[in-house]
């Protein structure tokens, strides 16, 4: 991937020193409190305390935990060295509409270095009317990350009215485009949703509106578009165990490096989440690669 020594060292810790290992990634995000509000914690009241997610990440052996600066400063000290940190550098609430989606900065790459993070995360809303500001803001983040040897994970999310008119944010067209944008803007890892094939695909530009691809083949197309950027699959809303494991296996078969599942993990009781994570570790062992 032609990365600096700092980026290689930090990535190696997450890919081989923690979590399932073998060059795979299993990330536990807890940025939903900012992005969605406390509503996500109602189904499992224990999860409202960030220590719940940190302890789950440590006990279940996740590759890293991803969160915003306030949680990192107030909770990460107890887990530093045991759970790698991905510091999210921008975010927004769900209160305004997504018509002009934009996430302002909430932290800096220097904050990430100070806190001992192994990567930073940045959300780009591809297709939003505010994407020009988004690209400029990200350019500064990327430059700082290169200077400090900090890997950059881009949450590549299609948003906006124009996306809705061209198949929607879950379409192959939108997600494939977002993956390519993240690669070209300088992401080391890109986080994307799994494409959903539906009748809305007919509204996508040609040739996407006529591609006869099943879900796995569609996601493989996304992985190809991400090029030399590694791909993380977003978990989204909580699903059944069987559906979750099927999605993980299909994602890895298609070339993903790993998954980033939050609500699908910490909305469950701790014992249930740990058992499920062990099943994920077993799947990842089938895709392990030497350093």
Backbone as CSV, one residue per row, in Angstrom:
resi,resn,N_x,N_y,N_z,CA_x,CA_y,CA_z,C_x,C_y,C_z
1,UNK,0.820,-1.220,0.000,0.000,0.000,0.000,0.849,1.263,0.000
2,UNK,2.190,1.129,-0.022,3.089,2.277,-0.080,2.832,3.241,1.079
3,UNK,2.749,2.698,2.303,2.452,3.504,3.477,3.720,3.879,4.224
4,UNK,3.634,4.960,4.999,4.755,5.373,5.836,4.953,4.368,6.963
5,UNK,6.114,4.449,7.628,6.403,3.522,8.721,5.402,3.681,9.871
6,UNK,5.011,4.931,10.160,4.048,5.146,11.233,2.715,4.487,10.947
7,UNK,2.228,4.639,9.718,0.954,4.012,9.360,1.064,2.488,9.390
8,UNK,2.164,1.975,8.895,2.341,0.519,8.878,2.387,-0.053,10.289
9,UNK,3.091,0.629,11.189,3.192,0.138,12.567,1.836,0.137,13.255
10,UNK,1.071,1.204,13.059,-0.242,1.294,13.710,-1.226,0.283,13.119
11,UNK,-1.211,0.149,11.805,-2.097,-0.825,11.176,-1.744,-2.253,11.600
12,UNK,-0.453,-2.532,11.714,-0.042,-3.888,12.093,-0.543,-4.245,13.481
13,UNK,-0.562,-3.274,14.405,-1.078,-3.534,15.748,-2.529,-3.973,15.687
14,UNK,-3.327,-3.299,14.865,-4.750,-3.642,14.781,-4.982,-4.921,13.987
15,UNK,-4.240,-5.078,12.882,-4.466,-6.213,11.981,-3.913,-7.532,12.516
16,UNK,-2.824,-7.455,13.317,-2.151,-8.678,13.755,-1.959,-8.786,15.266
17,UNK,-1.889,-7.647,15.956,-1.610,-7.698,17.384,-2.830,-7.759,18.261
18,UNK,-3.992,-7.389,17.739,-5.238,-7.383,18.504,-6.343,-8.002,17.654
19,UNK,-7.449,-8.296,18.296,-8.597,-8.840,17.573,-8.344,-10.220,17.012
20,UNK,-9.031,-10.589,15.937,-8.856,-11.922,15.345,-7.464,-12.139,14.772
21,UNK,-6.771,-11.038,14.390,-5.435,-11.162,13.807,-5.487,-11.652,12.380
22,UNK,-4.335,-12.095,11.880,-4.272,-12.632,10.531,-4.564,-11.630,9.437
23,UNK,-4.391,-10.326,9.732,-4.658,-9.317,8.718,-6.115,-8.931,8.588
24,UNK,-6.939,-9.289,9.578,-8.363,-8.947,9.549,-8.663,-7.896,10.614
25,UNK,-9.810,-7.256,10.489,-10.213,-6.219,11.438,-11.627,-6.475,11.942
26,UNK,-11.789,-6.353,13.250,-13.090,-6.460,13.898,-13.210,-5.241,14.807
27,UNK,-13.967,-4.230,14.379,-14.008,-2.939,15.059,-15.357,-2.735,15.729
28,UNK,-15.313,-2.202,16.951,-16.520,-1.898,17.718,-16.697,-0.379,17.776
29,UNK,-17.665,0.189,17.055,-17.869,1.637,17.100,-18.871,2.029,18.187
30,UNK,-18.613,3.181,18.804,-19.567,3.743,19.752,-19.692,5.246,19.481
31,UNK,-19.846,5.578,18.190,-20.078,6.970,17.810,-21.567,7.262,17.665
32,UNK,-22.411,6.263,17.941,-23.851,6.415,17.718,-24.503,7.392,18.691
33,UNK,-23.889,7.567,19.885,-24.462,8.507,20.838,-24.521,9.920,20.291
34,UNK,-23.525,10.299,19.500,-23.532,11.600,18.829,-24.381,11.553,17.571
35,UNK,-24.208,10.513,16.778,-24.854,10.453,15.469,-26.367,10.185,15.552
36,UNK,-26.787,9.392,16.541,-28.209,9.017,16.638,-28.865,9.501,17.922
37,UNK,-28.069,9.786,18.958,-28.614,10.173,20.248,-28.761,8.985,21.185
38,UNK,-29.163,9.232,22.438,-29.283,8.151,23.424,-30.314,7.081,23.071
39,UNK,-31.119,7.309,22.039,-32.167,6.353,21.680,-31.611,4.959,21.411
40,UNK,-30.386,4.875,20.912,-29.807,3.576,20.577,-29.484,2.733,21.799
41,UNK,-29.458,3.349,22.975,-29.089,2.613,24.179,-30.298,2.054,24.926
42,UNK,-31.503,2.393,24.495,-32.693,1.974,25.221,-32.857,0.464,25.256
43,UNK,-32.490,-0.224,24.180,-32.715,-1.669,24.108,-31.789,-2.443,25.040
44,UNK,-30.698,-1.831,25.449,-29.777,-2.442,26.417,-29.246,-1.324,27.300
45,UNK,-29.934,-1.009,28.406,-29.553,0.131,29.253,-28.104,0.103,29.717
46,UNK,-27.511,-1.091,29.858,-26.113,-1.168,30.270,-25.195,-0.467,29.273
47,UNK,-25.590,-0.463,28.008,-24.731,0.073,26.954,-24.611,1.589,26.999
48,UNK,-25.434,2.260,27.803,-25.339,3.715,27.898,-24.047,4.145,28.587
49,UNK,-23.488,3.270,29.407,-22.201,3.523,30.054,-21.100,3.083,29.100
50,UNK,-20.248,4.006,28.622,-19.200,3.623,27.662,-18.275,2.528,28.157
51,UNK,-18.173,2.364,29.477,-17.352,1.263,29.985,-17.867,-0.087,29.505
52,UNK,-19.165,-0.160,29.223,-19.740,-1.417,28.726,-19.096,-1.797,27.393
53,UNK,-18.991,-0.840,26.494,-18.385,-1.130,25.193,-16.880,-1.375,25.314
54,UNK,-16.210,-0.591,26.154,-14.773,-0.799,26.326,-14.484,-2.193,26.887
55,UNK,-15.241,-2.592,27.893,-15.019,-3.909,28.483,-15.358,-5.017,27.502
56,UNK,-16.397,-4.803,26.684,-16.730,-5.781,25.653,-15.608,-5.872,24.626
57,UNK,-15.076,-4.730,24.211,-13.980,-4.730,23.232,-12.760,-5.457,23.782
58,UNK,-12.481,-5.285,25.070,-11.319,-5.941,25.674,-11.563,-7.438,25.869
59,UNK,-12.697,-7.784,26.450,-12.960,-9.188,26.765,-13.182,-10.028,25.514
60,UNK,-13.878,-9.463,24.519,-14.189,-10.215,23.299,-13.094,-10.082,22.241
61,UNK,-12.046,-9.352,22.552,-10.884,-9.219,21.685,-11.240,-8.612,20.320
62,UNK,-11.641,-7.345,20.376,-11.843,-6.579,19.156,-10.514,-5.981,18.711
63,UNK,-10.408,-5.693,17.430,-9.194,-5.085,16.893,-9.046,-3.641,17.331
64,UNK,-10.177,-2.958,17.562,-10.155,-1.549,17.960,-11.557,-1.122,18.350
65,UNK,-11.628,0.014,19.038,-12.902,0.647,19.350,-12.875,2.041,18.740
66,UNK,-13.977,2.482,18.139,-14.029,3.771,17.444,-15.009,4.695,18.155
67,UNK,-14.547,5.908,18.482,-15.399,6.837,19.224,-14.888,8.268,19.096
68,UNK,-15.680,9.205,19.625,-15.342,10.622,19.546,-14.466,11.046,20.726
69,UNK,-13.942,12.257,20.644,-12.899,12.706,21.552,-13.343,12.762,23.020
70,UNK,-14.585,13.143,23.287,-15.040,13.221,24.670,-14.979,11.884,25.377
71,UNK,-15.423,10.829,24.704,-15.364,9.495,25.294,-13.928,9.019,25.411
72,UNK,-13.110,9.353,24.413,-11.704,8.936,24.465,-10.995,9.570,25.656
73,UNK,-11.211,10.856,25.853,-10.520,11.552,26.942,-10.998,11.089,28.314
74,UNK,-12.256,10.736,28.435,-12.815,10.416,29.749,-12.771,8.931,30.106
75,UNK,-12.622,8.038,29.101,-12.713,6.599,29.386,-11.521,5.779,28.907
76,UNK,-10.826,6.247,27.863,-9.817,5.394,27.240,-8.619,5.124,28.136
77,UNK,-8.350,6.010,29.082,-7.179,5.840,29.935,-7.124,4.513,30.655
78,UNK,-8.279,3.969,31.009,-8.332,2.696,31.730,-8.054,1.500,30.819
79,UNK,-8.101,1.708,29.511,-7.983,0.596,28.565,-6.820,0.772,27.590
80,UNK,-6.091,1.876,27.712,-4.981,2.145,26.795,-3.966,1.009,26.839
81,UNK,-3.557,0.560,25.654,-2.631,-0.557,25.555,-3.313,-1.903,25.463
82,UNK,-4.589,-1.951,25.853,-5.352,-3.210,25.789,-6.332,-3.219,24.630
83,UNK,-6.881,-2.044,24.301,-7.838,-1.913,23.202,-7.368,-0.770,22.303
84,UNK,-6.971,-1.037,21.062,-6.577,0.051,20.160,-7.718,1.040,19.942
85,UNK,-7.345,2.302,19.777,-8.315,3.386,19.636,-8.343,3.920,18.206
86,UNK,-9.547,4.065,17.658,-9.776,4.814,16.418,-10.538,6.063,16.825
87,UNK,-9.929,7.226,16.659,-10.575,8.472,17.067,-11.349,9.065,15.895
88,UNK,-12.667,9.181,16.043,-13.493,9.843,15.026,-13.249,11.344,15.088
89,UNK,-12.978,11.961,13.950,-12.604,13.365,13.919,-13.726,14.299,13.488
90,UNK,-14.831,13.763,13.014,-15.957,14.628,12.672,-17.255,13.896,12.950
91,UNK,-18.334,14.664,13.040,-19.623,14.044,13.335,-20.723,15.081,13.331
92,UNK,-21.960,14.590,13.398,-23.129,15.469,13.449,-24.250,14.739,14.177
93,UNK,-25.267,15.470,14.577,-26.439,14.840,15.180,-27.433,14.457,14.084
94,UNK,-28.433,13.690,14.460,-29.467,13.277,13.496,-30.654,14.231,13.503
95,UNK,-30.555,15.326,14.228,-31.703,16.223,14.377,-32.024,16.961,13.079
96,UNK,-31.043,17.596,12.391,-31.366,18.186,11.076,-31.561,17.088,10.030
97,UNK,-32.149,17.463,8.899,-32.331,16.504,7.818,-31.005,16.259,7.111
98,UNK,-30.977,15.218,6.292,-29.784,14.880,5.519,-29.728,15.619,4.187
99,UNK,-30.591,16.606,4.003,-30.658,17.285,2.705,-29.310,17.893,2.328
100,UNK,-28.587,18.420,3.333,-27.260,18.966,3.082,-26.308,18.402,4.126
101,UNK,-26.144,17.100,4.099,-25.364,16.406,5.119,-23.919,16.885,5.135
102,UNK,-23.457,17.228,6.343,-22.068,17.651,6.527,-21.705,17.438,7.989
103,UNK,-20.521,16.863,8.240,-20.063,16.629,9.603,-18.847,17.499,9.883
104,UNK,-18.984,18.508,10.746,-17.842,19.345,11.080,-16.844,18.601,11.956
105,UNK,-15.631,19.140,12.034,-14.593,18.514,12.850,-14.938,18.604,14.333
106,UNK,-14.653,17.517,15.039,-14.807,17.479,16.493,-13.476,17.171,17.172
107,UNK,-12.453,16.856,16.405,-11.138,16.537,16.939,-10.099,16.683,15.845
108,UNK,-8.848,16.482,16.208,-7.746,16.640,15.259,-6.853,15.406,15.275
109,UNK,-6.008,15.311,14.256,-5.037,14.221,14.224,-4.071,14.358,15.403
110,UNK,-3.737,15.577,15.786,-2.879,15.778,16.957,-3.546,15.220,18.217
111,UNK,-4.866,15.382,18.341,-5.588,14.769,19.462,-5.393,13.257,19.453
112,UNK,-5.492,12.670,18.276,-5.342,11.222,18.146,-3.960,10.766,18.591
113,UNK,-2.934,11.507,18.174,-1.565,11.172,18.584,-1.428,11.296,20.087
114,UNK,-1.953,12.396,20.659,-1.863,12.633,22.102,-2.543,11.528,22.905
115,UNK,-3.635,10.995,22.361,-4.399,9.970,23.070,-3.896,8.552,22.812
116,UNK,-2.918,8.403,21.920,-2.381,7.079,21.641,-3.215,6.263,20.681
117,UNK,-3.932,6.936,19.787,-4.780,6.237,18.822,-3.945,5.512,17.775
118,UNK,-4.537,4.477,17.191,-3.886,3.735,16.109,-4.464,4.087,14.746
119,UNK,-5.516,4.905,14.711,-6.092,5.366,13.447,-7.071,6.484,13.749
120,UNK,-7.413,7.243,12.714,-8.475,8.233,12.829,-9.579,7.879,11.848
121,UNK,-10.786,8.307,12.178,-11.931,8.084,11.310,-12.533,9.400,10.873
122,UNK,-13.009,9.440,9.630,-13.605,10.659,9.085,-14.779,10.267,8.194
123,UNK,-15.933,10.905,8.395,-17.116,10.632,7.577,-17.206,11.615,6.416
124,UNK,-17.287,11.066,5.210,-17.517,11.870,4.003,-18.893,11.521,3.445
125,UNK,-19.717,12.542,3.212,-21.040,12.333,2.635,-20.967,12.581,1.132
126,UNK,-20.782,11.510,0.388,-20.617,11.599,-1.063,-21.962,11.910,-1.717
127,UNK,-21.989,12.984,-2.510,-23.210,13.376,-3.196,-23.996,14.458,-2.498
128,UNK,-23.623,14.789,-1.260,-24.297,15.865,-0.541,-23.980,17.207,-1.190
129,UNK,-24.907,18.164,-1.148,-24.600,19.500,-1.662,-23.420,20.156,-0.937
130,UNK,-23.088,19.644,0.245,-21.976,20.204,1.020,-20.675,19.456,0.788
131,UNK,-20.609,18.606,-0.232,-19.407,17.781,-0.386,-18.171,18.604,-0.745
132,UNK,-18.334,19.797,-1.304,-17.146,20.615,-1.578,-16.462,21.021,-0.272
133,UNK,-17.251,21.447,0.734,-16.679,21.743,2.056,-16.100,20.496,2.693
134,UNK,-16.800,19.381,2.503,-16.374,18.108,3.064,-14.999,17.707,2.525
135,UNK,-14.837,17.806,1.212,-13.565,17.421,0.585,-12.418,18.308,1.081
136,UNK,-12.677,19.613,1.202,-11.631,20.529,1.660,-11.260,20.248,3.117
137,UNK,-12.256,19.984,3.929,-11.992,19.669,5.334,-11.197,18.373,5.458
138,UNK,-11.575,17.389,4.648,-10.868,16.117,4.694,-9.439,16.261,4.190
139,UNK,-9.216,17.134,3.212,-7.863,17.312,2.693,-6.914,17.729,3.815
140,UNK,-7.370,18.577,4.721,-6.525,19.007,5.833,-6.280,17.854,6.806
141,UNK,-7.305,17.051,7.041,-7.156,15.884,7.913,-6.162,14.894,7.312
142,UNK,-6.315,14.630,6.023,-5.420,13.674,5.364,-3.974,14.147,5.411
143,UNK,-3.761,15.448,5.180,-2.405,15.982,5.218,-1.786,15.824,6.612
144,UNK,-2.563,16.110,7.649,-2.073,15.934,9.023,-1.796,14.464,9.320
145,UNK,-2.674,13.593,8.850,-2.484,12.158,9.077,-1.217,11.656,8.403
146,UNK,-0.948,12.132,7.204,0.289,11.756,6.521,1.503,12.259,7.300
147,UNK,1.412,13.466,7.838,2.536,14.062,8.564,2.837,13.303,9.848
148,UNK,1.786,12.797,10.514,1.959,12.099,11.786,2.013,10.573,11.647
149,UNK,1.904,10.056,10.422,1.920,8.609,10.242,0.702,7.915,10.829
150,UNK,-0.467,8.542,10.661,-1.706,8.033,11.253,-2.626,7.489,10.147
151,UNK,-2.999,6.197,10.198,-3.926,5.664,9.199,-5.277,6.387,9.233
152,UNK,-5.873,6.533,8.073,-7.161,7.220,7.948,-8.224,6.233,7.461
153,UNK,-9.284,6.120,8.242,-10.443,5.314,7.855,-11.554,6.272,7.451
154,UNK,-12.058,6.141,6.239,-13.131,7.008,5.756,-14.461,6.270,5.822
155,UNK,-15.391,6.828,6.576,-16.786,6.378,6.567,-17.374,6.979,5.296
156,UNK,-17.504,6.212,4.224,-17.930,6.726,2.920,-19.430,6.493,2.753
157,UNK,-20.216,7.536,2.984,-21.664,7.405,3.005,-22.317,8.274,1.933
158,UNK,-23.019,7.682,0.961,-23.775,8.479,0.001,-24.957,9.154,0.702
159,UNK,-25.164,10.440,0.431,-26.268,11.180,1.047,-26.726,12.290,0.111
160,UNK,-27.927,12.760,0.344,-28.434,13.911,-0.376,-29.545,13.582,-1.356
161,UNK,-30.254,14.614,-1.771,-31.394,14.466,-2.673,-30.974,13.867,-4.006
162,UNK,-29.816,14.273,-4.523,-29.363,13.762,-5.822,-29.124,12.261,-5.764
163,UNK,-28.574,11.785,-4.645,-28.362,10.337,-4.472,-29.702,9.620,-4.437
164,UNK,-30.669,10.210,-3.729,-31.991,9.595,-3.645,-32.662,9.429,-4.988
165,UNK,-32.388,10.341,-5.913,-33.001,10.275,-7.250,-32.275,9.309,-8.186
166,UNK,-31.112,8.817,-7.767,-30.322,7.931,-8.627,-30.156,6.543,-8.017
167,UNK,-31.198,6.062,-7.370,-31.179,4.706,-6.822,-31.155,4.639,-5.320
168,UNK,-30.793,5.742,-4.657,-30.802,5.767,-3.199,-29.454,5.428,-2.590
169,UNK,-29.323,5.745,-1.307,-28.037,5.608,-0.617,-27.594,4.163,-0.403
170,UNK,-28.501,3.196,-0.551,-28.137,1.790,-0.379,-27.905,1.085,-1.707
171,UNK,-27.998,1.812,-2.811,-27.846,1.200,-4.134,-26.390,0.880,-4.425
172,UNK,-26.171,-0.050,-5.319,-24.813,-0.383,-5.735,-24.137,0.838,-6.347
173,UNK,-24.859,1.575,-7.174,-24.278,2.770,-7.800,-23.709,3.717,-6.754
174,UNK,-24.501,4.026,-5.723,-24.096,5.010,-4.724,-22.935,4.502,-3.877
175,UNK,-23.005,3.262,-3.435,-21.958,2.716,-2.567,-20.671,2.477,-3.342
176,UNK,-20.795,2.018,-4.576,-19.622,1.825,-5.432,-18.922,3.164,-5.681
177,UNK,-19.696,4.187,-5.940,-19.147,5.526,-6.178,-18.450,6.028,-4.909
178,UNK,-19.085,5.836,-3.767,-18.513,6.301,-2.500,-17.187,5.625,-2.199
179,UNK,-17.097,4.335,-2.487,-15.842,3.607,-2.257,-14.730,4.161,-3.126
180,UNK,-15.044,4.453,-4.372,-14.030,5.005,-5.280,-13.604,6.410,-4.854
181,UNK,-14.566,7.202,-4.417,-14.252,8.551,-3.952,-13.293,8.486,-2.760
182,UNK,-13.559,7.591,-1.813,-12.698,7.457,-0.633,-11.276,7.084,-1.037
183,UNK,-11.150,6.151,-1.983,-9.833,5.765,-2.473,-9.109,6.966,-3.075
184,UNK,-9.789,7.695,-3.930,-9.140,8.782,-4.651,-8.821,9.980,-3.763
185,UNK,-9.544,10.121,-2.645,-9.265,11.220,-1.724,-8.166,10.872,-0.724
186,UNK,-7.750,9.597,-0.685,-6.617,9.247,0.162,-6.900,8.361,1.347
187,UNK,-8.038,7.678,1.389,-8.334,6.781,2.504,-7.391,5.582,2.503
188,UNK,-6.967,5.169,3.685,-6.216,3.919,3.827,-7.173,2.748,4.001
189,UNK,-8.290,3.013,4.657,-9.356,2.025,4.848,-10.669,2.741,4.563
190,UNK,-11.581,2.072,3.894,-12.884,2.669,3.621,-13.968,1.819,4.272
191,UNK,-14.868,2.490,4.965,-16.014,1.837,5.616,-17.251,2.103,4.770
192,UNK,-17.896,1.045,4.318,-19.076,1.182,3.457,-20.194,0.271,3.941
193,UNK,-21.393,0.595,3.522,-22.524,-0.293,3.754,-22.571,-1.365,2.669
194,UNK,-23.219,-2.449,2.978,-23.414,-3.529,2.011,-24.531,-3.101,1.053
195,UNK,-24.322,-3.160,-0.256,-25.374,-2.730,-1.190,-26.649,-3.556,-1.037
196,UNK,-27.766,-2.891,-1.210,-29.073,-3.554,-1.179,-29.666,-3.501,-2.580
197,UNK,-29.859,-4.652,-3.192,-30.446,-4.681,-4.538,-31.963,-4.540,-4.428
198,UNK,-32.537,-3.633,-5.185,-33.980,-3.389,-5.126,-34.454,-2.790,-6.444
199,UNK,-35.759,-2.550,-6.521,-36.327,-1.950,-7.726,-35.813,-0.532,-7.952
200,UNK,-35.320,0.102,-6.890,-34.785,1.458,-7.030,-33.548,1.499,-7.930
201,UNK,-32.894,0.331,-8.102,-31.710,0.289,-8.955,-32.014,0.756,-10.376
202,UNK,-33.271,0.653,-10.777,-33.642,1.085,-12.126,-33.456,2.584,-12.318
203,UNK,-33.423,3.326,-11.194,-33.220,4.774,-11.275,-31.743,5.156,-11.312
204,UNK,-30.865,4.164,-11.133,-29.433,4.443,-11.156,-28.970,4.699,-12.584
205,UNK,-27.865,5.436,-12.746,-27.331,5.664,-14.099,-26.876,4.356,-14.745
206,UNK,-26.912,4.313,-16.060,-26.392,3.162,-16.796,-24.879,3.070,-16.574
207,UNK,-24.326,1.860,-16.499,-24.967,0.557,-16.671,-25.501,-0.043,-15.371
208,UNK,-25.419,0.716,-14.256,-25.859,0.155,-12.973,-27.329,-0.246,-12.991
209,UNK,-28.128,0.455,-13.778,-29.558,0.154,-13.789,-29.893,-1.154,-14.491
210,UNK,-28.887,-1.780,-15.112,-29.166,-3.045,-15.812,-28.230,-4.181,-15.394
211,UNK,-27.419,-3.957,-14.363,-26.496,-5.002,-13.908,-27.256,-6.129,-13.215
212,UNK,-27.025,-7.335,-13.672,-27.689,-8.499,-13.065,-26.724,-9.149,-12.075
213,UNK,-26.540,-8.521,-10.928,-25.606,-9.014,-9.915,-26.348,-9.334,-8.627
214,UNK,-25.999,-10.460,-8.004,-26.566,-10.722,-6.682,-25.824,-9.861,-5.669
215,UNK,-26.246,-9.930,-4.398,-25.693,-9.045,-3.376,-24.188,-9.237,-3.205
216,UNK,-23.723,-10.480,-3.206,-22.297,-10.722,-2.999,-21.470,-10.213,-4.173
217,UNK,-21.952,-10.437,-5.396,-21.231,-9.944,-6.563,-21.216,-8.420,-6.586
218,UNK,-22.316,-7.814,-6.133,-22.372,-6.359,-6.071,-21.331,-5.834,-5.077
219,UNK,-21.213,-6.495,-3.937,-20.234,-6.027,-2.966,-18.810,-6.260,-3.467
220,UNK,-18.583,-7.333,-4.190,-17.258,-7.565,-4.761,-16.881,-6.415,-5.699
221,UNK,-17.860,-5.888,-6.422,-17.623,-4.723,-7.286,-17.178,-3.517,-6.453
222,UNK,-17.765,-3.341,-5.281,-17.391,-2.242,-4.386,-15.954,-2.402,-3.912
223,UNK,-15.574,-3.629,-3.558,-14.205,-3.896,-3.103,-13.209,-3.564,-4.206
224,UNK,-13.545,-3.915,-5.441,-12.664,-3.591,-6.571,-12.531,-2.076,-6.713
225,UNK,-13.617,-1.351,-6.566,-13.574,0.104,-6.695,-12.751,0.751,-5.588
226,UNK,-12.677,0.113,-4.426,-11.876,0.640,-3.319,-10.382,0.459,-3.561
227,UNK,-10.006,-0.333,-4.571,-8.612,-0.489,-4.953,-7.729,-0.967,-3.822
228,UNK,-6.645,-0.229,-3.543,-5.698,-0.616,-2.511,-6.078,-0.107,-1.125
229,UNK,-7.241,0.502,-0.996,-7.774,0.825,0.325,-8.481,-0.417,0.865
230,UNK,-8.181,-0.769,2.091,-8.868,-1.900,2.708,-10.330,-1.545,2.956
231,UNK,-11.191,-2.547,3.015,-12.632,-2.312,3.123,-13.179,-2.890,4.421
232,UNK,-13.896,-2.046,5.168,-14.650,-2.467,6.340,-16.133,-2.408,6.008
233,UNK,-16.875,-3.426,6.430,-18.312,-3.472,6.175,-19.053,-2.973,7.391
234,UNK,-19.959,-2.041,7.177,-20.754,-1.488,8.258,-21.861,-2.454,8.650
235,UNK,-22.133,-2.515,9.960,-23.159,-3.427,10.451,-24.563,-2.883,10.339
236,UNK,-24.726,-1.575,10.622,-26.054,-0.987,10.575,-26.916,-1.426,11.742
237,UNK,-28.219,-1.454,11.525,-29.156,-1.814,12.580,-29.010,-3.291,12.961
238,UNK,-29.441,-3.597,14.185,-29.317,-4.956,14.700,-30.126,-5.940,13.849
239,UNK,-29.505,-7.083,13.528,-30.160,-8.156,12.767,-29.998,-9.460,13.529
240,UNK,-30.599,-10.524,13.014,-30.491,-11.830,13.673,-29.063,-12.356,13.580
241,UNK,-28.735,-13.294,14.474,-27.402,-13.894,14.454,-27.102,-14.524,13.102
242,UNK,-28.084,-15.264,12.577,-27.874,-15.971,11.310,-27.592,-14.991,10.176
243,UNK,-28.352,-13.884,10.126,-28.160,-12.896,9.069,-26.812,-12.199,9.239
244,UNK,-26.441,-11.914,10.480,-25.156,-11.257,10.726,-23.999,-12.135,10.267
245,UNK,-24.013,-13.410,10.641,-22.920,-14.307,10.271,-22.879,-14.535,8.762
246,UNK,-24.042,-14.599,8.128,-24.082,-14.745,6.674,-23.469,-13.530,5.994
247,UNK,-23.790,-12.341,6.495,-23.267,-11.111,5.912,-21.753,-11.036,6.067
248,UNK,-21.247,-11.454,7.226,-19.803,-11.421,7.452,-19.088,-12.374,6.509
249,UNK,-19.579,-13.580,6.406,-18.954,-14.574,5.522,-18.977,-14.084,4.072
250,UNK,-20.110,-13.560,3.628,-20.212,-13.075,2.246,-19.277,-11.896,2.009
251,UNK,-19.145,-11.023,2.997,-18.262,-9.859,2.859,-16.816,-10.289,2.739
252,UNK,-16.399,-11.236,3.575,-15.017,-11.698,3.532,-14.735,-12.460,2.238
253,UNK,-15.710,-13.241,1.772,-15.552,-13.946,0.495,-15.344,-12.958,-0.652
254,UNK,-15.970,-11.788,-0.527,-15.896,-10.793,-1.592,-14.635,-9.934,-1.513
255,UNK,-13.832,-10.126,-0.465,-12.565,-9.411,-0.392,-12.451,-8.359,0.679
256,UNK,-13.424,-8.258,1.594,-13.338,-7.286,2.677,-12.201,-7.641,3.632
257,UNK,-11.676,-6.630,4.316,-10.656,-6.853,5.337,-11.299,-7.155,6.678
258,UNK,-12.506,-6.657,6.903,-13.165,-6.908,8.178,-14.499,-6.217,8.264
259,UNK,-15.003,-6.120,9.500,-16.322,-5.545,9.741,-16.242,-4.538,10.881
260,UNK,-17.196,-3.622,10.912,-17.303,-2.661,11.993,-18.753,-2.679,12.455
261,UNK,-19.016,-3.480,13.486,-20.370,-3.719,13.982,-20.522,-3.131,15.374
262,UNK,-21.435,-2.171,15.536,-21.687,-1.561,16.827,-22.961,-2.049,17.460
263,UNK,-24.099,-1.549,16.960,-25.388,-1.919,17.554,-25.633,-3.419,17.512
264,UNK,-25.130,-4.092,16.476,-25.294,-5.545,16.400,-24.547,-6.260,17.505
265,UNK,-23.656,-5.560,18.196,-22.913,-6.151,19.305,-23.383,-5.614,20.650
266,UNK,-23.269,-4.288,20.869,-23.517,-3.793,22.215,-24.999,-3.577,22.550
267,UNK,-25.896,-3.788,21.606,-27.307,-3.806,21.971,-27.722,-5.169,22.528
268,UNK,-26.792,-6.113,22.555,-27.038,-7.438,23.117,-26.502,-7.502,24.549
269,UNK,-27.026,-8.425,25.357,-26.416,-8.673,26.668,-24.958,-9.089,26.477
270,UNK,-24.102,-8.779,27.448,-22.671,-9.013,27.313,-22.354,-10.465,26.960
271,UNK,-22.957,-11.420,27.671,-22.638,-12.831,27.430,-23.000,-13.236,26.003
272,UNK,-24.126,-12.734,25.511,-24.552,-13.057,24.144,-23.609,-12.441,23.124
273,UNK,-23.194,-11.209,23.378,-22.282,-10.528,22.454,-20.927,-11.227,22.401
274,UNK,-20.455,-11.716,23.539,-19.156,-12.401,23.570,-19.224,-13.717,22.799
275,UNK,-20.299,-14.460,22.970,-20.454,-15.718,22.234,-20.479,-15.447,20.737
276,UNK,-21.219,-14.422,20.325,-21.308,-14.088,18.909,-19.949,-13.647,18.365
277,UNK,-19.203,-12.893,19.163,-17.890,-12.443,18.715,-16.939,-13.613,18.524
278,UNK,-17.040,-14.620,19.370,-16.202,-15.814,19.194,-16.512,-16.503,17.868
279,UNK,-17.788,-16.484,17.477,-18.145,-17.054,16.178,-17.531,-16.232,15.042
280,UNK,-17.467,-14.917,15.223,-16.840,-14.070,14.221,-15.343,-14.344,14.133
281,UNK,-14.705,-14.533,15.280,-13.280,-14.868,15.278,-13.037,-16.161,14.489
282,UNK,-13.920,-17.128,14.656,-13.766,-18.400,13.948,-13.869,-18.193,12.437
283,UNK,-14.780,-17.309,12.008,-14.901,-17.018,10.578,-13.629,-16.347,10.073
284,UNK,-13.136,-15.375,10.810,-11.947,-14.642,10.377,-10.717,-15.537,10.262
285,UNK,-10.658,-16.560,11.067,-9.492,-17.470,10.980,-9.397,-18.113,9.594
286,UNK,-10.529,-18.260,8.933,-10.514,-18.861,7.587,-9.894,-17.921,6.553
287,UNK,-9.735,-16.638,6.915,-9.220,-15.656,5.951,-7.887,-15.068,6.405
288,UNK,-7.257,-15.690,7.402,-6.019,-15.156,7.971,-4.883,-15.196,6.946
289,UNK,-4.073,-14.142,6.973,-2.911,-14.022,6.105,-1.686,-13.688,6.954
290,UNK,-0.490,-14.126,6.546,0.723,-13.780,7.307,1.031,-12.299,7.155
291,UNK,1.778,-11.711,8.131,2.145,-10.291,8.034,2.941,-9.998,6.768
